[in-house]
Amino acid sequence: MLNLNHAQYNAHVAIHMQLILILQLLYSAHPNMMRWKSMRNWLEHLHEAPTPPLFVQGSFADLDLTLIPHGLAGLRVVRSWIRESFYRLNPFTSPQFLTTLMRITSLGFTFDRDGALAYITQAKCLTQNKSVELLRKTDNRYLVMDMLNSYRGGTPNSISSGILFLQYVLNNRLRVNLSVLCDCIEDILSSFIINHRMDPTLDELPLHGVVLPSNWLISPYKFSVKKDVEPQLIGSLLDAIGNLIKKLRVVGATDFMWLAHVTNVTPLLRNIFIFRLCRALCLVAHNTRYPMVKRKVNSIVLHLHRTKRPQYPAYYGKLVDDVVEYMALLCDRRMPRLDGYL
């Protein structure tokens, strides 16, 4: 994995933007050309460029359109493609429907936050052609609406909606891209921490002492709307993440997950994503004031420590050891004064 600096990150995104501009010129010259499949594939590439699997490769917080040649023109084309993708997306004919929907929803609210909601809510995949696998049988609840509410982030129940969606995806082993799934998990966890630590009953100064990566802080709706979420619901999400980490350590247990361009999740890649999930959990544990949340994160980390293999993966090994080193719980079961989460 390359460690990209600010300029390299934007140069990488610029390549994809310029290729999209070239394709748009081709489509304009040949209006009868079949373009939906090509558009879907290049939006997939565009999503991967600014949201790479590991934070050392950069994030949306590093995106700077002034460093991208013809950046504003590219942005207009991308917005148009995203809108058309929503209108064309069909769960019965689109391969990897769930991942495609998550990607273009994320791109829509990132590149077209003011206009995205209007065309997303009109898309047939939300109003008419509903995916059967995303329709919860117990109450006929269409989980796509929860996903949309989560990515939008502007309603009091957006965190709760995101947790319901993630639990359904994980519990039902729906086929999904692992990197996109981790993006969604991190987005919900970051919303929870920001909402939690902006509570005036906890901190006299909002977010005082909070340590979070920059890409967890870029959405304005994480700060502007008070979210209603019970700690127990966060606890259930942490349990689901813990189960996902356990599955990632077992060969064959993640057959419903894949990576870019249908790449299989190899043992090396599984360890990388275990590190990514552990890092997110440690950030949550370090910044939360809920002892229950800290205990659940500690339990997940302790399980990794107790069940370590002869070849202890370096990707998450040091992170696990640092947490365990500082988890000297007192006899009365109070939390330790120090933590090794960071």
ABEGO torsion letter per residue (X at the ends): XBBBBAAAAAAAAAAAAAAAAAAAAAAAABAABBAAAAAAAAAAAAAAAABBABAAAEBAAABBAAABBGAAAAAAAAAAAAAAAAAABBAAABBGAAAAAAAAAAAAAAABAAAAAAAAAABAAAAABBBAAABBAAAGBBAAAAAAAAAAGABAAAAAAAAAAAAAAAAAGBBBBAAAAAAAAAAAAAAAAAAAAABAAABABBGBGBBBBAAAAABAAAAABBBBBBAAAAAAAAAAAAAAAAAAABBGAAAABBBBGGBBBBAAAAAAAAAAAAAAAAAAAAABABAAAAAAAAAAAAAAAAABBABBBAAAAAAAAAAAAAABBBAAGBBBABBAAX
